[in-house]
Amino acid sequence: MESGSPAEQAGLLLGDLIVALGDQVVTSVEGLRAALGSDRLGQSITIKILRGGEPREITATIAERA
């Protein structure tokens, strides 16, 4: 993960498995990219993850990659 990236700022860690963005279930990298489209830039969203097998939720603001 890039230092200072939006993912790092949101608290995502290497190894976290994203399972949903808001109410949208994520089942593939393509699905994740589609859910993070430019129409969502600047929006805050709840990200559901698995960290070490344990479900967690974090909030992130969608931003462009540097």
N, CA, C and O atoms as a Tripos MOL2 file, in Angstrom:
@<TRIPOS>MOLECULE
protein
  264   263    66     0     0
PROTEIN
NO_CHARGES

@<TRIPOS>ATOM
      1 N           0.8440   -1.1650    0.0000 N.3       1 MET1
      2 CA          0.0000    0.0000    0.0000 C.3       1 MET1
      3 C           0.8940    1.2330    0.0000 C.2       1 MET1
      4 O           1.9120    1.2800    0.6900 O.2       1 MET1
      5 N           0.4960    2.2280   -0.7850 N.am      2 GLU2
      6 CA          1.2870    3.4500   -0.8860 C.3       2 GLU2
      7 C           1.1570    4.2990    0.3670 C.2       2 GLU2
      8 O           0.0680    4.4700    0.9160 O.2       2 GLU2
      9 N           2.2800    4.8210    0.8000 N.am      3 SER3
     10 CA          2.2800    5.7120    1.9530 C.3       3 SER3
     11 C           1.4880    6.9700    1.6110 C.2       3 SER3
     12 O           1.7130    7.5840    0.5680 O.2       3 SER3
     13 N           0.5690    7.3490    2.4810 N.am      4 GLY4
     14 CA         -0.2370    8.5430    2.2810 C.3       4 GLY4
     15 C          -1.4160    8.3620    1.3420 C.2       4 GLY4
     16 O          -2.1350    9.3190    1.0550 O.2       4 GLY4
     17 N          -1.6200    7.1490    0.8630 N.am      5 SER5
     18 CA         -2.7200    6.8840   -0.0750 C.3       5 SER5
     19 C          -4.0640    7.0190    0.6460 C.2       5 SER5
     20 O          -4.1220    6.9470    1.8730 O.2       5 SER5
     21 N          -5.1450    7.2150   -0.1190 N.am      6 PRO6
     22 CA         -6.4650    7.2620    0.5140 C.3       6 PRO6
     23 C          -6.7680    5.9990    1.3250 C.2       6 PRO6
     24 O          -7.3930    6.0820    2.3830 O.2       6 PRO6
     25 N          -6.3370    4.8440    0.8450 N.am      7 ALA7
     26 CA         -6.5690    3.5950    1.5780 C.3       7 ALA7
     27 C          -5.8440    3.6130    2.9200 C.2       7 ALA7
     28 O          -6.4130    3.2230    3.9400 O.2       7 ALA7
     29 N          -4.5960    4.0610    2.9230 N.am      8 GLU8
     30 CA         -3.8430    4.1310    4.1790 C.3       8 GLU8
     31 C          -4.4810    5.1400    5.1240 C.2       8 GLU8
     32 O          -4.5990    4.8830    6.3220 O.2       8 GLU8
     33 N          -4.8880    6.2750    4.5970 N.am      9 GLN9
     34 CA         -5.5130    7.2970    5.4380 C.3       9 GLN9
     35 C          -6.8080    6.8020    6.0630 C.2       9 GLN9
     36 O          -7.1730    7.2310    7.1580 O.2       9 GLN9
     37 N          -7.5070    5.8990    5.3750 N.am     10 ALA10
     38 CA         -8.7520    5.3390    5.9010 C.3      10 ALA10
     39 C          -8.5010    4.2820    6.9630 C.2      10 ALA10
     40 O          -9.4090    3.9220    7.7130 O.2      10 ALA10
     41 N          -7.2690    3.7810    7.0300 N.am     11 GLY11
     42 CA         -6.9510    2.7620    8.0280 C.3      11 GLY11
     43 C          -6.8740    1.3550    7.4800 C.2      11 GLY11
     44 O          -6.7560    0.4010    8.2490 O.2      11 GLY11
     45 N          -6.9380    1.2000    6.1510 N.am     12 LEU12
     46 CA         -6.7740   -0.1330    5.5620 C.3      12 LEU12
     47 C          -5.3420   -0.5970    5.7430 C.2      12 LEU12
     48 O          -4.4060    0.1970    5.6610 O.2      12 LEU12
     49 N          -5.1800   -1.8780    5.9880 N.am     13 LEU13
     50 CA         -3.8620   -2.4730    6.1570 C.3      13 LEU13
     51 C          -3.6340   -3.5240    5.0900 C.2      13 LEU13
     52 O          -4.5820   -4.0980    4.5540 O.2      13 LEU13
     53 N          -2.3750   -3.7720    4.7870 N.am     14 LEU14
     54 CA         -2.0180   -4.8350    3.8630 C.3      14 LEU14
     55 C          -2.5870   -6.1430    4.3990 C.2      14 LEU14
     56 O          -2.3610   -6.4810    5.5610 O.2      14 LEU14
     57 N          -3.3080   -6.8710    3.5860 N.am     15 GLY15
     58 CA         -3.9240   -8.1150    4.0170 C.3      15 GLY15
     59 C          -5.3990   -7.9970    4.3300 C.2      15 GLY15
     60 O          -6.0840   -9.0130    4.4460 O.2      15 GLY15
     61 N          -5.9150   -6.7630    4.4720 N.am     16 ASP16
     62 CA         -7.3500   -6.5900    4.6830 C.3      16 ASP16
     63 C          -8.0830   -7.0420    3.4250 C.2      16 ASP16
     64 O          -7.6270   -6.7940    2.3080 O.2      16 ASP16
     65 N          -9.2050   -7.6960    3.6090 N.am     17 LEU17
     66 CA        -10.0270   -8.1510    2.5010 C.3      17 LEU17
     67 C         -11.2990   -7.3150    2.4780 C.2      17 LEU17
     68 O         -12.1090   -7.3840    3.4020 O.2      17 LEU17
     69 N         -11.4750   -6.5220    1.4180 N.am     18 ILE18
     70 CA        -12.6750   -5.6950    1.2770 C.3      18 ILE18
     71 C         -13.8080   -6.5940    0.8010 C.2      18 ILE18
     72 O         -13.6980   -7.2590   -0.2290 O.2      18 ILE18
     73 N         -14.9010   -6.6050    1.5660 N.am     19 VAL19
     74 CA        -16.0400   -7.4520    1.2030 C.3      19 VAL19
     75 C         -17.2540   -6.6400    0.7710 C.2      19 VAL19
     76 O         -18.1510   -7.1770    0.1220 O.2      19 VAL19
     77 N         -17.3000   -5.3460    1.1210 N.am     20 ALA20
     78 CA        -18.4170   -4.5080    0.6910 C.3      20 ALA20
     79 C         -18.0440   -3.0370    0.7900 C.2      20 ALA20
     80 O         -17.2680   -2.6270    1.6530 O.2      20 ALA20
     81 N         -18.6150   -2.2620   -0.1120 N.am     21 LEU21
     82 CA        -18.5300   -0.8020   -0.0680 C.3      21 LEU21
     83 C         -19.9600   -0.3210    0.1180 C.2      21 LEU21
     84 O         -20.7970   -0.4770   -0.7710 O.2      21 LEU21
     85 N         -20.2340    0.2620    1.2770 N.am     22 GLY22
     86 CA        -21.6160    0.6030    1.5850 C.3      22 GLY22
     87 C         -22.4200   -0.6850    1.6130 C.2      22 GLY22
     88 O         -22.0600   -1.6360    2.3060 O.2      22 GLY22
     89 N         -23.5080   -0.7130    0.8570 N.am     23 ASP23
     90 CA        -24.3510   -1.9100    0.7930 C.3      23 ASP23
     91 C         -24.0160   -2.7920   -0.3990 C.2      23 ASP23
     92 O         -24.6650   -3.8160   -0.6130 O.2      23 ASP23
     93 N         -23.0040   -2.4050   -1.1810 N.am     24 GLN24
     94 CA        -22.6370   -3.1550   -2.3860 C.3      24 GLN24
     95 C         -21.5580   -4.1900   -2.0700 C.2      24 GLN24
     96 O         -20.4370   -3.8360   -1.7040 O.2      24 GLN24
     97 N         -21.9030   -5.4690   -2.2160 N.am     25 VAL25
     98 CA        -20.9580   -6.5550   -1.9800 C.3      25 VAL25
     99 C         -19.8930   -6.5310   -3.0700 C.2      25 VAL25
    100 O         -20.2090   -6.3440   -4.2450 O.2      25 VAL25
    101 N         -18.6280   -6.7200   -2.6850 N.am     26 VAL26
    102 CA        -17.5040   -6.7430   -3.6220 C.3      26 VAL26
    103 C         -17.0150   -8.1820   -3.7460 C.2      26 VAL26
    104 O         -16.6330   -8.8040   -2.7540 O.2      26 VAL26
    105 N         -17.0300   -8.7090   -4.9760 N.am     27 THR27
    106 CA        -16.6210  -10.0990   -5.1870 C.3      27 THR27
    107 C         -15.4130  -10.2320   -6.0990 C.2      27 THR27
    108 O         -14.8990  -11.3310   -6.3050 O.2      27 THR27
    109 N         -14.9510   -9.0850   -6.6560 N.am     28 SER28
    110 CA        -13.8120   -9.1420   -7.5720 C.3      28 SER28
    111 C         -13.1180   -7.7900   -7.6120 C.2      28 SER28
    112 O         -13.6670   -6.7780   -7.1770 O.2      28 SER28
    113 N         -11.8990   -7.7920   -8.1420 N.am     29 VAL29
    114 CA        -11.1610   -6.5360   -8.3040 C.3      29 VAL29
    115 C         -11.9100   -5.6120   -9.2560 C.2      29 VAL29
    116 O         -11.9710   -4.4020   -9.0420 O.2      29 VAL29
    117 N         -12.4790   -6.1950  -10.3090 N.am     30 GLU30
    118 CA        -13.2310   -5.3890  -11.2750 C.3      30 GLU30
    119 C         -14.4440   -4.7440  -10.6080 C.2      30 GLU30
    120 O         -14.7680   -3.5870  -10.8750 O.2      30 GLU30
    121 N         -15.1080   -5.5000   -9.7400 N.am     31 GLY31
    122 CA        -16.2450   -4.9570   -9.0100 C.3      31 GLY31
    123 C         -15.8450   -3.8400   -8.0750 C.2      31 GLY31
    124 O         -16.5700   -2.8560   -7.9290 O.2      31 GLY31
    125 N         -14.6890   -3.9850   -7.4370 N.am     32 LEU32
    126 CA        -14.1720   -2.9420   -6.5590 C.3      32 LEU32
    127 C         -13.8770   -1.6800   -7.3500 C.2      32 LEU32
    128 O         -14.2560   -0.5840   -6.9370 O.2      32 LEU32
    129 N         -13.2090   -1.8240   -8.4780 N.am     33 ARG33
    130 CA        -12.8890   -0.6540   -9.3140 C.3      33 ARG33
    131 C         -14.1600    0.0420   -9.7990 C.2      33 ARG33
    132 O         -14.2310    1.2710   -9.8100 O.2      33 ARG33
    133 N         -15.1540   -0.7370  -10.1960 N.am     34 ALA34
    134 CA        -16.4150   -0.1600  -10.6610 C.3      34 ALA34
    135 C         -17.1100    0.6080   -9.5380 C.2      34 ALA34
    136 O         -17.6880    1.6690   -9.7730 O.2      34 ALA34
    137 N         -17.0530    0.0770   -8.3290 N.am     35 ALA35
    138 CA        -17.6930    0.7170   -7.1820 C.3      35 ALA35
    139 C         -16.9760    1.9930   -6.7640 C.2      35 ALA35
    140 O         -17.5600    2.8400   -6.0880 O.2      35 ALA35
    141 N         -15.7220    2.1340   -7.1570 N.am     36 LEU36
    142 CA        -14.9220    3.3080   -6.8000 C.3      36 LEU36
    143 C         -14.8060    4.2730   -7.9700 C.2      36 LEU36
    144 O         -13.7880    4.9480   -8.1170 O.2      36 LEU36
    145 N         -15.8310    4.3440   -8.7970 N.am     37 GLY37
    146 CA        -15.8120    5.1940   -9.9830 C.3      37 GLY37
    147 C         -15.6790    6.6690   -9.6630 C.2      37 GLY37
    148 O         -15.8910    7.0910   -8.5260 O.2      37 GLY37
    149 N         -15.3300    7.4450  -10.6660 N.am     38 SER38
    150 CA        -15.0850    8.8790  -10.4930 C.3      38 SER38
    151 C         -16.3240    9.6300  -10.0180 C.2      38 SER38
    152 O         -16.2030   10.7230   -9.4650 O.2      38 SER38
    153 N         -17.5150    9.0660  -10.2230 N.am     39 ASP39
    154 CA        -18.7360    9.7170   -9.7490 C.3      39 ASP39
    155 C         -18.8460    9.7080   -8.2240 C.2      39 ASP39
    156 O         -19.7000   10.3920   -7.6590 O.2      39 ASP39
    157 N         -17.9840    8.9360   -7.5560 N.am     40 ARG40
    158 CA        -18.0160    8.8490   -6.0860 C.3      40 ARG40
    159 C         -16.9070    9.6680   -5.4250 C.2      40 ARG40
    160 O         -16.8060    9.6770   -4.1990 O.2      40 ARG40
    161 N         -16.0750   10.3530   -6.2060 N.am     41 LEU41
    162 CA        -14.9750   11.1330   -5.6260 C.3      41 LEU41
    163 C         -15.5020   12.1160   -4.5920 C.2      41 LEU41
    164 O         -16.4880   12.8150   -4.8260 O.2      41 LEU41
    165 N         -14.8390   12.1580   -3.4590 N.am     42 GLY42
    166 CA        -15.1990   13.0720   -2.3880 C.3      42 GLY42
    167 C         -16.2760   12.5540   -1.4500 C.2      42 GLY42
    168 O         -16.5450   13.1680   -0.4170 O.2      42 GLY42
    169 N         -16.8980   11.4290   -1.7970 N.am     43 GLN43
    170 CA        -17.9460   10.8650   -0.9530 C.3      43 GLN43
    171 C         -17.3450   10.0180    0.1650 C.2      43 GLN43
    172 O         -16.3250    9.3530   -0.0190 O.2      43 GLN43
    173 N         -17.9920   10.0560    1.3180 N.am     44 SER44
    174 CA        -17.6070    9.2040    2.4360 C.3      44 SER44
    175 C         -18.4000    7.9100    2.3280 C.2      44 SER44
    176 O         -19.5910    7.9290    2.0190 O.2      44 SER44
    177 N         -17.7370    6.7910    2.5810 N.am     45 ILE45
    178 CA        -18.3790    5.4880    2.4330 C.3      45 ILE45
    179 C         -17.9030    4.5470    3.5310 C.2      45 ILE45
    180 O         -16.7640    4.6340    3.9880 O.2      45 ILE45
    181 N         -18.7830    3.6530    3.9450 N.am     46 THR46
    182 CA        -18.4170    2.6120    4.8970 C.3      46 THR46
    183 C         -17.8480    1.4280    4.1290 C.2      46 THR46
    184 O         -18.4680    0.9420    3.1840 O.2      46 THR46
    185 N         -16.6820    0.9700    4.5290 N.am     47 ILE47
    186 CA        -16.0390   -0.1730    3.8900 C.3      47 ILE47
    187 C         -16.0600   -1.3250    4.8850 C.2      47 ILE47
    188 O         -15.5630   -1.2100    6.0050 O.2      47 ILE47
    189 N         -16.6430   -2.4310    4.4550 N.am     48 LYS48
    190 CA        -16.6720   -3.6320    5.2900 C.3      48 LYS48
    191 C         -15.4960   -4.5050    4.8850 C.2      48 LYS48
    192 O         -15.3240   -4.8320    3.7110 O.2      48 LYS48
    193 N         -14.6920   -4.8760    5.8670 N.am     49 ILE49
    194 CA        -13.4840   -5.6570    5.5960 C.3      49 ILE49
    195 C         -13.4200   -6.8770    6.5140 C.2      49 ILE49
    196 O         -14.1280   -6.9710    7.5160 O.2      49 ILE49
    197 N         -12.5560   -7.7910    6.1380 N.am     50 LEU50
    198 CA        -12.1430   -8.8680    7.0280 C.3      50 LEU50
    199 C         -10.6740   -8.6320    7.3240 C.2      50 LEU50
    200 O          -9.8570   -8.5130    6.4110 O.2      50 LEU50
    201 N         -10.3450   -8.5650    8.5970 N.am     51 ARG51
    202 CA         -8.9560   -8.3860    9.0340 C.3      51 ARG51
    203 C          -8.6430   -9.5410    9.9710 C.2      51 ARG51
    204 O          -9.1810   -9.6300   11.0750 O.2      51 ARG51
    205 N          -7.7580  -10.4270    9.5100 N.am     52 GLY52
    206 CA         -7.4360  -11.5960   10.3200 C.3      52 GLY52
    207 C          -8.6480  -12.4770   10.5510 C.2      52 GLY52
    208 O          -8.7540  -13.1400   11.5820 O.2      52 GLY52
    209 N          -9.5670  -12.4850    9.5860 N.am     53 GLY53
    210 CA        -10.7700  -13.2910    9.6930 C.3      53 GLY53
    211 C         -11.9070  -12.6470   10.4700 C.2      53 GLY53
    212 O         -13.0120  -13.1880   10.5210 O.2      53 GLY53
    213 N         -11.6400  -11.4920   11.0770 N.am     54 GLU54
    214 CA        -12.6500  -10.7980   11.8720 C.3      54 GLU54
    215 C         -13.2870   -9.6730   11.0570 C.2      54 GLU54
    216 O         -12.5680   -8.8750   10.4570 O.2      54 GLU54
    217 N         -14.6180   -9.5910   11.0220 N.am     55 PRO55
    218 CA        -15.2740   -8.4990   10.2840 C.3      55 PRO55
    219 C         -15.0900   -7.1650   11.0060 C.2      55 PRO55
    220 O         -15.1380   -7.0860   12.2340 O.2      55 PRO55
    221 N         -14.8800   -6.1300   10.2110 N.am     56 ARG56
    222 CA        -14.7370   -4.7650   10.7240 C.3      56 ARG56
    223 C         -15.3320   -3.8060    9.7270 C.2      56 ARG56
    224 O         -15.5330   -4.1520    8.5630 O.2      56 ARG56
    225 N         -15.6160   -2.5980   10.1810 N.am     57 GLU57
    226 CA        -16.0750   -1.5380    9.3030 C.3      57 GLU57
    227 C         -15.2030   -0.3120    9.5240 C.2      57 GLU57
    228 O         -14.8700    0.0390   10.6560 O.2      57 GLU57
    229 N         -14.8430    0.3290    8.4240 N.am     58 ILE58
    230 CA        -14.1080    1.5880    8.5050 C.3      58 ILE58
    231 C         -14.7910    2.5770    7.5670 C.2      58 ILE58
    232 O         -15.5080    2.1750    6.6500 O.2      58 ILE58
    233 N         -14.5730    3.8450    7.7910 N.am     59 THR59
    234 CA        -15.1360    4.8790    6.9290 C.3      59 THR59
    235 C         -13.9970    5.5350    6.1660 C.2      59 THR59
    236 O         -12.9390    5.8310    6.7230 O.2      59 THR59
    237 N         -14.2380    5.7550    4.8770 N.am     60 ALA60
    238 CA        -13.2150    6.3630    4.0360 C.3      60 ALA60
    239 C         -13.8630    7.3860    3.1130 C.2      60 ALA60
    240 O         -15.0520    7.3000    2.8050 O.2      60 ALA60
    241 N         -13.0680    8.3470    2.6790 N.am     61 THR61
    242 CA        -13.4910    9.2950    1.6580 C.3      61 THR61
    243 C         -12.8330    8.8940    0.3540 C.2      61 THR61
    244 O         -11.6120    8.7570    0.2850 O.2      61 THR61
    245 N         -13.6400    8.7050   -0.6840 N.am     62 ILE62
    246 CA        -13.1350    8.2820   -1.9840 C.3      62 ILE62
    247 C         -12.3200    9.4050   -2.5970 C.2      62 ILE62
    248 O         -12.8010   10.5320   -2.7120 O.2      62 ILE62
    249 N         -11.0890    9.1060   -2.9900 N.am     63 ALA63
    250 CA        -10.1920   10.0860   -3.5690 C.3      63 ALA63
    251 C          -9.4290    9.4460   -4.7350 C.2      63 ALA63
    252 O          -9.3520    8.2230   -4.8530 O.2      63 ALA63
    253 N          -8.8680   10.3070   -5.5940 N.am     64 GLU64
    254 CA         -8.0650    9.8070   -6.7130 C.3      64 GLU64
    255 C          -6.7270    9.3140   -6.2100 C.2      64 GLU64
    256 O          -6.1700    9.8320   -5.2420 O.2      64 GLU64
    257 N          -6.2210    8.2880   -6.8990 N.am     65 ARG65
    258 CA         -4.8690    7.8330   -6.6060 C.3      65 ARG65
    259 C          -3.8790    8.8540   -7.1250 C.2      65 ARG65
    260 O          -4.0880    9.4730   -8.1690 O.2      65 ARG65
    261 N          -2.8140    9.0190   -6.3900 N.am     66 ALA66
    262 CA         -1.7860    9.9960   -6.8030 C.3      66 ALA66
    263 C          -0.9110    9.4260   -7.8880 C.2      66 ALA66
    264 O           0.0050   10.0990   -8.3590 O.2      66 ALA66
@<TRIPOS>BOND
     1     1     2 1
     2     2     3 1
     3     3     4 2
     4     3     5 am
     5     5     6 1
     6     6     7 1
     7     7     8 2
     8     7     9 am
     9     9    10 1
    10    10    11 1
    11    11    12 2
    12    11    13 am
    13    13    14 1
    14    14    15 1
    15    15    16 2
    16    15    17 am
    17    17    18 1
    18    18    19 1
    19    19    20 2
    20    19    21 am
    21    21    22 1
    22    22    23 1
    23    23    24 2
    24    23    25 am
    25    25    26 1
    26    26    27 1
    27    27    28 2
    28    27    29 am
    29    29    30 1
    30    30    31 1
    31    31    32 2
    32    31    33 am
    33    33    34 1
    34    34    35 1
    35    35    36 2
    36    35    37 am
    37    37    38 1
    38    38    39 1
    39    39    40 2
    40    39    41 am
    41    41    42 1
    42    42    43 1
    43    43    44 2
    44    43    45 am
    45    45    46 1
    46    46    47 1
    47    47    48 2
    48    47    49 am
    49    49    50 1
    50    50    51 1
    51    51    52 2
    52    51    53 am
    53    53    54 1
    54    54    55 1
    55    55    56 2
    56    55    57 am
    57    57    58 1
    58    58    59 1
    59    59    60 2
    60    59    61 am
    61    61    62 1
    62    62    63 1
    63    63    64 2
    64    63    65 am
    65    65    66 1
    66    66    67 1
    67    67    68 2
    68    67    69 am
    69    69    70 1
    70    70    71 1
    71    71    72 2
    72    71    73 am
    73    73    74 1
    74    74    75 1
    75    75    76 2
    76    75    77 am
    77    77    78 1
    78    78    79 1
    79    79    80 2
    80    79    81 am
    81    81    82 1
    82    82    83 1
    83    83    84 2
    84    83    85 am
    85    85    86 1
    86    86    87 1
    87    87    88 2
    88    87    89 am
    89    89    90 1
    90    90    91 1
    91    91    92 2
    92    91    93 am
    93    93    94 1
    94    94    95 1
    95    95    96 2
    96    95    97 am
    97    97    98 1
    98    98    99 1
    99    99   100 2
   100    99   101 am
   101   101   102 1
   102   102   103 1
   103   103   104 2
   104   103   105 am
   105   105   106 1
   106   106   107 1
   107   107   108 2
   108   107   109 am
   109   109   110 1
   110   110   111 1
   111   111   112 2
   112   111   113 am
   113   113   114 1
   114   114   115 1
   115   115   116 2
   116   115   117 am
   117   117   118 1
   118   118   119 1
   119   119   120 2
   120   119   121 am
   121   121   122 1
   122   122   123 1
   123   123   124 2
   124   123   125 am
   125   125   126 1
   126   126   127 1
   127   127   128 2
   128   127   129 am
   129   129   130 1
   130   130   131 1
   131   131   132 2
   132   131   133 am
   133   133   134 1
   134   134   135 1
   135   135   136 2
   136   135   137 am
   137   137   138 1
   138   138   139 1
   139   139   140 2
   140   139   141 am
   141   141   142 1
   142   142   143 1
   143   143   144 2
   144   143   145 am
   145   145   146 1
   146   146   147 1
   147   147   148 2
   148   147   149 am
   149   149   150 1
   150   150   151 1
   151   151   152 2
   152   151   153 am
   153   153   154 1
   154   154   155 1
   155   155   156 2
   156   155   157 am
   157   157   158 1
   158   158   159 1
   159   159   160 2
   160   159   161 am
   161   161   162 1
   162   162   163 1
   163   163   164 2
   164   163   165 am
   165   165   166 1
   166   166   167 1
   167   167   168 2
   168   167   169 am
   169   169   170 1
   170   170   171 1
   171   171   172 2
   172   171   173 am
   173   173   174 1
   174   174   175 1
   175   175   176 2
   176   175   177 am
   177   177   178 1
   178   178   179 1
   179   179   180 2
   180   179   181 am
   181   181   182 1
   182   182   183 1
   183   183   184 2
   184   183   185 am
   185   185   186 1
   186   186   187 1
   187   187   188 2
   188   187   189 am
   189   189   190 1
   190   190   191 1
   191   191   192 2
   192   191   193 am
   193   193   194 1
   194   194   195 1
   195   195   196 2
   196   195   197 am
   197   197   198 1
   198   198   199 1
   199   199   200 2
   200   199   201 am
   201   201   202 1
   202   202   203 1
   203   203   204 2
   204   203   205 am
   205   205   206 1
   206   206   207 1
   207   207   208 2
   208   207   209 am
   209   209   210 1
   210   210   211 1
   211   211   212 2
   212   211   213 am
   213   213   214 1
   214   214   215 1
   215   215   216 2
   216   215   217 am
   217   217   218 1
   218   218   219 1
   219   219   220 2
   220   219   221 am
   221   221   222 1
   222   222   223 1
   223   223   224 2
   224   223   225 am
   225   225   226 1
   226   226   227 1
   227   227   228 2
   228   227   229 am
   229   229   230 1
   230   230   231 1
   231   231   232 2
   232   231   233 am
   233   233   234 1
   234   234   235 1
   235   235   236 2
   236   235   237 am
   237   237   238 1
   238   238   239 1
   239   239   240 2
   240   239   241 am
   241   241   242 1
   242   242   243 1
   243   243   244 2
   244   243   245 am
   245   245   246 1
   246   246   247 1
   247   247   248 2
   248   247   249 am
   249   249   250 1
   250   250   251 1
   251   251   252 2
   252   251   253 am
   253   253   254 1
   254   254   255 1
   255   255   256 2
   256   255   257 am
   257   257   258 1
   258   258   259 1
   259   259   260 2
   260   259   261 am
   261   261   262 1
   262   262   263 1
   263   263   264 2
@<TRIPOS>SUBSTRUCTURE
     1 MET1         2 RESIDUE 1 A MET
     2 GLU2         6 RESIDUE 1 A GLU
     3 SER3        10 RESIDUE 1 A SER
     4 GLY4        14 RESIDUE 1 A GLY
     5 SER5        18 RESIDUE 1 A SER
     6 PRO6        22 RESIDUE 1 A PRO
     7 ALA7        26 RESIDUE 1 A ALA
     8 GLU8        30 RESIDUE 1 A GLU
     9 GLN9        34 RESIDUE 1 A GLN
    10 ALA10       38 RESIDUE 1 A ALA
    11 GLY11       42 RESIDUE 1 A GLY
    12 LEU12       46 RESIDUE 1 A LEU
    13 LEU13       50 RESIDUE 1 A LEU
    14 LEU14       54 RESIDUE 1 A LEU
    15 GLY15       58 RESIDUE 1 A GLY
    16 ASP16       62 RESIDUE 1 A ASP
    17 LEU17       66 RESIDUE 1 A LEU
    18 ILE18       70 RESIDUE 1 A ILE
    19 VAL19       74 RESIDUE 1 A VAL
    20 ALA20       78 RESIDUE 1 A ALA
    21 LEU21       82 RESIDUE 1 A LEU
    22 GLY22       86 RESIDUE 1 A GLY
    23 ASP23       90 RESIDUE 1 A ASP
    24 GLN24       94 RESIDUE 1 A GLN
    25 VAL25       98 RESIDUE 1 A VAL
    26 VAL26      102 RESIDUE 1 A VAL
    27 THR27      106 RESIDUE 1 A THR
    28 SER28      110 RESIDUE 1 A SER
    29 VAL29      114 RESIDUE 1 A VAL
    30 GLU30      118 RESIDUE 1 A GLU
    31 GLY31      122 RESIDUE 1 A GLY
    32 LEU32      126 RESIDUE 1 A LEU
    33 ARG33      130 RESIDUE 1 A ARG
    34 ALA34      134 RESIDUE 1 A ALA
    35 ALA35      138 RESIDUE 1 A ALA
    36 LEU36      142 RESIDUE 1 A LEU
    37 GLY37      146 RESIDUE 1 A GLY
    38 SER38      150 RESIDUE 1 A SER
    39 ASP39      154 RESIDUE 1 A ASP
    40 ARG40      158 RESIDUE 1 A ARG
    41 LEU41      162 RESIDUE 1 A LEU
    42 GLY42      166 RESIDUE 1 A GLY
    43 GLN43      170 RESIDUE 1 A GLN
    44 SER44      174 RESIDUE 1 A SER
    45 ILE45      178 RESIDUE 1 A ILE
    46 THR46      182 RESIDUE 1 A THR
    47 ILE47      186 RESIDUE 1 A ILE
    48 LYS48      190 RESIDUE 1 A LYS
    49 ILE49      194 RESIDUE 1 A ILE
    50 LEU50      198 RESIDUE 1 A LEU
    51 ARG51      202 RESIDUE 1 A ARG
    52 GLY52      206 RESIDUE 1 A GLY
    53 GLY53      210 RESIDUE 1 A GLY
    54 GLU54      214 RESIDUE 1 A GLU
    55 PRO55      218 RESIDUE 1 A PRO
    56 ARG56      222 RESIDUE 1 A ARG
    57 GLU57      226 RESIDUE 1 A GLU
    58 ILE58      230 RESIDUE 1 A ILE
    59 THR59      234 RESIDUE 1 A THR
    60 ALA60      238 RESIDUE 1 A ALA
    61 THR61      242 RESIDUE 1 A THR
    62 ILE62      246 RESIDUE 1 A ILE
    63 ALA63      250 RESIDUE 1 A ALA
    64 GLU64      254 RESIDUE 1 A GLU
    65 ARG65      258 RESIDUE 1 A ARG
    66 ALA66      262 RESIDUE 1 A ALA
